Amino acid sequence: MKKIVLFSFLALSSFNINAQENLKDTITTKNSFVVTRFKSNWFLNFGANANIYLGQNDCKLDFGKRITPGFTISAGKWMTPWLGVQLGLDGMQLKGAAPRVGINYVQDNELLSNGYYKQKWFAFMPHADLMVNLANMFGKYKEKRVYNPIFTGGLGFIADSKGTNYSQAVQFAFINKFRVSKAWDINLDIKGAWVGNDFDSEGGSRGDGLFSVGLSATYRFKTRKFVPYQPKYIKDTKAADDWKAKYDAANNKVNRLQSENNDLKEALKNAKNTATPVKEIVKEPAKPQLTIYYTADSYSIRNSDMILLRALAKEMKNNPDSKYEICGYTDSKTGTPKYNATLREKRASNIVNTLIRLGVNKDQLVKKTSDQTLNQFGAYALDRAVTITKI
């Protein structure tokens, strides 16, 4: 790999493409430019929007009551007149409806007249996007064009403000950009996003959606122009000879590296043909995929462990043919044998019931308890646990 990188650097260094110093306001074709320097054509965008969440049961809440405020901020760079990249962060308050209490984001068990419960929460959505300026892509680049339609698309994730629930997100947007000065633009943003089924904790057979409309402002840092492409012609004979010598040296380097590459391929081929002794494979016992620890006398699941259980539940649902053993343990230093047997059962049952509520098929789960120790270090507190093992 180091040789390939070195070769690429030498080959590229043998050419010199310089931009013309006298810039023009209008580039005649979309291909008559070079990629801008790193410090050029950066921008900062910020604004506010109105959002609506499209979950499984959200239509049970009046449309007007589902419209919520939000903000957006992003920074990026236009590499060519028609192609750019950006990193953004959207924050928004979301509202919806749930069929029962106990589902995340149900506020104060507020019951609607139709028997559903009101949901309300705040979420953040960081994302990375590609941007395409349609006017510059299909037409001529004009620096002073008043209106530019821009399409963006990218990937990210969305998480609630407490960090307890999150999902992947695919975002797209259509931005109507209006130039108001040399440095400032005003935008009408129309955005949409697809997020996973479980982000509102209601599941479902399809992904949830997010739609927003808003206004934003863009500040474009200097330098704001694009550099027309002009090849540099070398008229000085001595300079031309120097460049030819560099090219010949790079070409010789290529030939030497190619020869070494062929030798390595031959050595690899010979190594593959060499018989190697077969080692006996000893199958190790299955190790727990997840261990949930408790305090003394407790079988309640902490919020931090619920995040792990949700992630494991997704894996279980994606592998419906797999079975998992849920085994409850207690330490032997506290409690009577009868009390500990009851506590082991409660710990295992609570984990099984929680996984079923998260959508796992109960036939995948095998519940058991054990009075054996979990650790080999004499720390009896580590026996206050439940293990989940794929069997």
Stockholm file with secondary structure:
# STOCKHOLM 1.0

chainA/1-391         MKKIVLFSFLALSSFNINAQENLKDTITTKNSFVVTRFKSNWFLNFGANANIYLGQNDCKLDFGKRITPGFTISAGKWMTPWLGVQLGLDGMQLKGAAPRVGINYVQDNELLSNGYYKQKWFAFMPHADLMVNLANMFGKYKEKRVYNPIFTGGLGFIADSKGTNYSQAVQFAFINKFRVSKAWDINLDIKGAWVGNDFDSEGGSRGDGLFSVGLSATYRFKTRKFVPYQPKYIKDTKAADDWKAKYDAANNKVNRLQSENNDLKEALKNAKNTATPVKEIVKEPAKPQLTIYYTADSYSIRNSDMILLRALAKEMKNNPDSKYEICGYTDSKTGTPKYNATLREKRASNIVNTLIRLGVNKDQLVKKTSDQTLNQFGAYALDRAVTITKI
#=GR chainA/1-391 SS CHHHHHHHHHHHHTCCCCBCSSCCSEESSTTSBCCCCTTSSEEEEEEEEEEEEECSSGGGSCHHHHCEEEEEEEEEEESSSSEEEEEEEEEEEEEEEESSTTSTTEEEEEECTTSCEEEEEEEEEEEEEEEEEHHHHHSCEETTCSEEEEEEEEEEEEEETTSSCEEEEEEEEEEEEEECSSSEEEEEEEEEEEECGGGGTCCCSSCEEEEEEEEEEEEECSCCCCCBBCCCCCCCHHHHHHHHHHHHHHHHHHHHHHHHHHHHHHHHHHHHHSCCCCCCCCCCCCCCSEEEECCTTCCCCCHHHHHHHHHHHHHHHHCTTCCEEEEECCCSSSSCHHHHHHHHHHHHHHHHHHHHHTTCCGGGEEEEECCSCSCSSSCGGGGSEEEEEEC
#=GC SS_cons         CHHHHHHHHHHHHTCCCCBCSSCCSEESSTTSBCCCCTTSSEEEEEEEEEEEEECSSGGGSCHHHHCEEEEEEEEEEESSSSEEEEEEEEEEEEEEEESSTTSTTEEEEEECTTSCEEEEEEEEEEEEEEEEEHHHHHSCEETTCSEEEEEEEEEEEEEETTSSCEEEEEEEEEEEEEECSSSEEEEEEEEEEEECGGGGTCCCSSCEEEEEEEEEEEEECSCCCCCBBCCCCCCCHHHHHHHHHHHHHHHHHHHHHHHHHHHHHHHHHHHHHSCCCCCCCCCCCCCCSEEEECCTTCCCCCHHHHHHHHHHHHHHHHCTTCCEEEEECCCSSSSCHHHHHHHHHHHHHHHHHHHHHTTCCGGGEEEEECCSCSCSSSCGGGGSEEEEEEC
//
